[in-house]
Structure formats: C-alpha cells, structure tokens
C-alpha cells in the first residue's frame, strides 16, 4: 500500500493544520429541492470523495470535504459534496458501516472513464471529469475553478411531501432545464446524511473518532435526459425507519452516460 509523505495544502481557503501529515493516496488492497437550489449567480460543482474509514490516508480528505461543504469558498460556485464510502478496505480490519458496493462500482467506472490506473483512496472526482488526489493539493483548487467555468443546465428539487400513508416515504418533484449538451444524459438521486460520527475500533484508523459529511446512503439512477429535452418526474424517497429527514440532504444531478461530464446539479437540505 502506497503512502506518500506529508501533504501541504496551498488552497487559500483551507487551514494548513487540516493536513498535518496526510498520506496522499492509498491504492485499493488486492482481494481474491421548494428546494434549496442553485442560484443564478452560482454555478453548481459536484465534489465526490471516494473514501473509507479503513484507510489511514482518508481522514484528512474527510476534513477537507467538510471544509468545502461548510465554507463554500470558491467564489461564484455552489459546492455540492458527496462522501462515497467504498468496500475494498472492509477486509483490512475494520468494516466501514457506510460502505457500499454501489459506490465501489461507481468509482471503478470512473477509473475507466478518467483513465486512472487503479482505484485508490482518498480520491476526489470533480464534476465527473477530473480526478484529484491529495498528492497534489493545488490541483483540487485548480479543478474547482475549472469546473465553475463550465455552463450547467438548471436542476430543481421541489414540492417535497411526506406520504400520508407512510411517514418514511418522501415524494419530491425533480425537474431540469433543456439539455443543450451534444450528448444524452442520465439523472441521479443521492440521499446523504449531513453528518456521521464514528469511533473506529480496529484497522489503520483504530482508536480514532472520525466525522464525515454528506455520507451517501442511497444512490439511484432515476431517469434519462435526452439531448434537446428536459426532465420532469415525481420521485419517491424511502427513508430508513426512525430516520429524521432533517438529518439528510437530497442531491440530484444530470451526467453524461458512462459517468461522463456533469451537466447540472442541485441540493436540498431540510
């Protein structure tokens, strides 16, 4: 497993102490909203972090994602973050309670589409088109600024209601503007917990108390967005029993097939 030396962040909006001695990346171990919506003045930028509680390189990236979410410090953007926990560290002494084979597969598809040799953690993917590791911290700032220059189609999440016959089911109306891209697109809905705390007992992070933001619990493709068309659909969202909807956020985005370029995104926090 590869561990790099200390990483020094040069991002203007990140406190240097966030990354005191961060390992840049670790290859995967071998195994046999009316919604909160993007305003006219800000461009949505989707920041996906592939991470794991079993990887010692990941906690600094988790903190960095939290700072991006809290500070929103790239002018002219709305940073929409998702923490996507993969499964391939679950055999290394600690099973991440938020890991998902769906998210592991999503990262694998990205490695193909982005030309990355092998899965690793932590890995940032910006707008589906740029892969960034902590090995080169400046590249994250560059990627975010590059992403905000891309035109996006509007996405709306609205008319969120509770099913009167089932309080664990929400209904949301998802709508997009016209797809002006030259490609068709796919529309995804992610349900994420705003904040997750975990006391890791074993593995590379044994003894650490970790905090995560925007931790994906559900990830589904809800439809297609053909070029020249718009998308409008009422979508059911099934919550876990006793899950407070105030603890979650909904993220909807349109992306070129094969996990290509992001075309538009929106987030709703209750």
C-alpha positions in Angstrom: 0.0 0.0 0.0 1.4 3.3 -1.0 1.6 6.2 1.5 3.1 9.5 0.5 4.8 11.9 2.8 3.2 15.0 4.4 0.9 17.0 2.2 0.9 20.8 2.5 -2.3 22.4 1.2 -1.9 25.6 -0.7 -5.6 26.2 -1.1 -6.3 29.7 0.0 -9.5 28.6 1.9 -8.0 25.6 3.8 -6.3 26.0 7.1 -2.9 24.3 6.9 -3.4 22.4 10.1 -6.1 20.3 8.3 -3.4 18.3 6.6 -0.7 18.0 9.1 0.8 14.8 7.8 -1.6 13.4 5.2 -0.8 10.4 3.1 -1.8 11.4 -0.4 -3.5 8.3 -1.6 -3.6 4.6 -1.0 -4.2 2.0 -3.7 -7.1 -0.4 -3.2 -5.9 -3.5 -1.4 -5.9 -6.6 -3.5 -8.6 -9.1 -2.7 -9.1 -12.9 -4.2 -35.5 20.9 -3.5 -39.4 24.4 -2.6 -35.9 23.2 -2.6 -32.6 24.7 -1.9 -31.4 25.3 -5.5 -28.5 26.7 -7.3 -29.0 30.5 -7.7 -28.5 32.4 -10.9 -25.2 33.8 -9.5 -23.6 30.5 -8.5 -22.6 27.5 -10.6 -23.1 24.1 -9.1 -19.9 22.0 -8.8 -20.2 18.3 -7.8 -17.4 17.1 -5.5 -17.4 13.4 -4.9 -14.9 12.0 -2.4 -14.2 8.2 -2.5 -13.1 7.3 1.0 -13.1 4.7 3.7 -12.8 4.5 7.4 -10.4 1.7 7.0 -7.8 3.8 5.1 -5.4 5.9 7.2 -4.9 8.3 4.3 -8.6 9.3 4.3 -9.3 11.3 7.5 -7.6 14.5 6.2 -9.6 14.3 3.0 -12.8 13.8 5.0 -11.9 17.0 6.9 -11.2 18.8 3.7 -14.6 17.8 2.3 -16.2 19.1 5.4 -14.4 22.5 5.0 -15.5 22.7 1.4 -19.1 22.0 2.4 -19.1 24.5 5.3 -17.1 27.3 3.8 -18.2 27.4 0.2 -15.1 29.3 -0.5 -14.8 29.2 -4.3 -16.5 32.4 -5.4 -19.3 32.0 -7.9 -19.9 28.3 -7.1 -22.2 26.1 -5.0 -20.0 23.2 -4.0 -22.3 20.1 -3.7 -20.3 17.5 -1.9 -20.8 13.7 -1.5 -18.8 11.3 0.7 -18.9 7.9 -1.1 -17.5 5.1 1.1 -16.1 2.1 -0.8 -15.9 -1.5 0.3 -12.5 -2.7 -0.6 -11.0 -1.6 2.7 -13.6 -3.6 4.7 -11.4 -6.7 4.7 -8.4 -4.8 6.3 -9.6 -5.0 10.0 -12.5 -2.5 10.0 -15.8 -2.7 8.2 -16.9 0.8 7.3 -20.6 1.0 8.3 -21.3 3.4 5.4 -19.5 1.4 2.7 -21.5 0.4 -0.4 -20.8 -1.9 -3.3 -22.8 0.5 -5.5 -20.3 3.3 -4.7 -17.3 0.9 -5.2 -18.6 0.2 -8.6 -19.2 3.9 -9.3 -15.5 4.5 -8.5 -14.4 1.6 -10.8 -16.4 3.1 -13.7 -14.7 6.5 -13.1 -11.3 4.9 -13.2 -12.1 3.7 -16.7 -13.7 7.0 -17.9 -11.0 9.2 -16.4 -8.0 6.9 -17.4 -6.9 6.2 -13.8 -4.8 3.1 -13.5 -6.4 1.6 -10.3 -8.9 2.6 -7.6 -7.4 4.4 -4.6 -8.5 6.4 -1.6 -8.9 9.2 -1.0 -9.9 10.3 -4.5 -11.8 13.4 -5.4 -13.8 13.5 -8.6 -14.9 16.9 -9.7 -17.9 17.3 -12.0 -17.4 13.7 -13.3 -14.5 14.9 -15.4 -11.5 15.5 -13.2 -9.7 13.1 -10.8 -7.8 14.7 -7.9 -5.7 13.2 -5.1 -4.1 14.8 -2.1 -0.7 14.1 -3.6 -1.1 17.4 -5.5 -3.3 19.6 -3.2 -3.1 22.6 -5.6 -4.8 20.6 -8.3 -8.0 20.5 -6.2 -8.3 24.3 -6.3 -7.5 24.3 -10.0 -10.1 21.6 -10.7 -12.8 23.5 -8.8 -12.1 26.8 -10.6 -12.0 24.9 -13.9 -15.4 23.3 -13.2 -17.1 26.6 -12.4 -16.3 27.8 -15.9 -18.5 25.1 -17.4 -22.1 26.1 -18.3 -24.7 24.0 -16.4 -28.3 23.3 -17.1 -30.7 24.2 -14.2 -31.9 21.4 -11.9 -34.7 21.8 -9.4 -35.9 19.8 -6.4 -39.4 20.9 -5.3 -42.7 20.0 -3.8 -41.3 17.7 -1.2 -44.1 16.0 0.8 -44.4 13.1 3.2 -46.5 10.2 2.1 -49.7 10.4 4.2 -49.9 6.6 4.3 -46.2 6.0 5.1 -44.2 8.7 7.0 -40.9 7.0 6.0 -41.5 7.9 2.3 -41.0 11.3 0.9 -42.0 12.5 -2.6 -40.0 15.1 -4.5 -40.5 16.7 -7.9 -37.3 16.6 -9.9 -37.0 18.8 -12.9 -34.3 20.1 -15.3 -33.9 22.7 -18.0 -33.4 21.7 -21.6 -30.3 19.5 -22.2 -28.3 21.7 -24.6 -25.3 19.3 -24.5 -24.5 17.2 -27.6 -24.9 14.0 -25.5 -27.8 12.4 -23.8 -27.7 12.3 -20.0 -28.7 10.3 -17.0 -30.3 11.7 -13.9 -29.3 10.5 -10.5 -30.6 11.0 -7.0 -28.4 10.6 -3.9 -29.7 10.5 -0.3 -26.9 11.5 2.1 -26.6 12.0 5.9 -25.5 15.5 6.7 -23.1 14.4 9.5 -21.9 11.0 10.6 -19.6 10.3 13.6 -17.8 7.0 14.0 -15.5 5.6 16.7 -13.1 3.3 14.7 -12.1 0.3 16.9 -9.7 -1.6 14.6 -7.8 -1.3 11.4 -5.5 1.5 10.2 -7.6 4.2 11.9 -8.2 2.2 15.1 -8.8 4.4 18.1 -9.8 7.5 16.0 -13.0 9.4 16.2 -14.0 10.3 12.7 -16.5 12.8 11.4 -17.9 12.7 7.8 -20.3 15.0 5.9 -22.8 14.2 3.1 -22.4 10.5 3.5 -24.2 8.7 0.7 -26.8 6.2 2.0 -28.8 5.7 -1.3 -27.7 6.2 -4.9 -30.1 5.6 -7.7 -30.5 6.5 -11.4 -34.0 7.9 -11.7 -34.2 8.6 -15.4 -32.8 9.7 -18.7 -32.4 13.2 -20.1 -32.2 13.1 -24.0 -30.4 15.9 -25.7 -32.7 18.7 -26.6 -35.2 17.6 -24.0 -36.0 18.4 -20.3 -36.7 16.1 -17.4 -39.6 16.2 -15.0 -40.6 13.4 -12.7 -42.1 12.8 -9.2 -39.7 10.6 -7.3 -40.3 8.6 -4.1 -37.6 8.7 -1.5 -37.7 5.9 1.1 -36.1 6.8 4.4 -34.8 4.3 7.0 -37.0 3.7 10.0 -36.7 6.4 12.6 -34.5 8.5 10.2 -35.1 12.2 10.8 -35.4 14.0 7.4 -33.7 16.9 9.0 -30.5 14.8 9.1 -30.4 14.2 5.4 -29.8 16.0 2.1 -31.0 15.2 -1.4 -28.6 15.7 -4.3 -29.9 15.4 -7.9 -27.6 15.7 -10.9 -27.5 15.0 -14.6 -24.4 13.4 -16.1 -23.3 12.2 -19.4 -23.6 8.4 -19.8 -20.7 6.3 -18.7 -20.2 8.7 -15.8 -19.1 11.4 -18.0 -19.3 15.2 -17.6 -21.7 16.7 -15.2 -24.4 18.7 -16.9 -26.2 20.1 -13.9 -26.9 19.6 -10.2 -29.0 20.7 -7.2 -29.1 20.0 -3.5 -31.9 20.2 -0.9 -31.1 20.3 2.8 -34.1 20.1 5.2 
